[in-house]
Amino acid sequence: MSYNAQEMWNKAYREKRAMAYPSEYVIRILKGKYPRLNLDKESFKDTNFLDMGCGDGRNITLAKECGFKPHGVEITEDIVAKIRENLANIGINDADIRAGMNNNIPFDDAYFDYLMSWNACYYMGKETDFGNYVNEFARVMKSGATLLLSIPKKTCFIFDGCEPAHKGYATIRNDYFGYRDGEILRIFDNAQEIEDTFSPHFKNFIHADIHDDCFGLAYHWHLIICNRK
């Protein structure tokens, strides 16, 4: 039986009983201060922030706390309804959550001041060209807008046992979470390849790394922050 991303992610989120906490490194990026990264927190207020692939809505709560006008995209209307319910349960009723995909973001051109794709931009679904994602991210972002990405390294646990699909892509096998077997992911050799891929539309790249043995899981990720040209 072929892999159906919409069906499997609907199942995954139906089974989730509660919203998780915001990602630690999203908190660090938006609230922290570092030698190579110190976003202007004063500029966050009332600017449009998109969490692309927003999961259960956990990072929407942080975006709201930081002063952003929060927006989110997930791949089915069922998941969107669950996110809205999660947010309403904690008093957030003004987040604009819509159904869409990395290659079809349901917002106008040059709409966002910040776009975050946290553990999401590399899922290919039926798309065969990652460049279409880069073009679509750029389309909905204002000139100078900030893009925040997390992308797994080749050594990350999610690629354990994966099979090559075609050059630069891999098919998940033996998924640790049990619902992604058959999904095709974009796999990058290194951070420079990510930069080269995004550079037609983006500039001012800042790189960071997570390289952690998380209780037996190789939690290895590229973190990339850059600006729309």
Secondary structure, 3 states (H helix, E strand, C coil): CCCCHHHHHHHHHHCCCCCCCCCHHHHHHHHCCECCECCCHHHCCCCEEEEECCCCCHHHHHHHHHCCEEEEEECCHHHHHHHHHHHHHCCCCCCEEEECECCECCCCCCCEEEEEEECCCCECCCCCCCHHHHHHHHHHEEEEEEEEEEEECCCCHHHCCCEECCCCEEECCCCCCCCCCCCEEECCCCHHHHHHHHCCCEEEEEEEEEEEEECCEEEEEEEEEEEEC
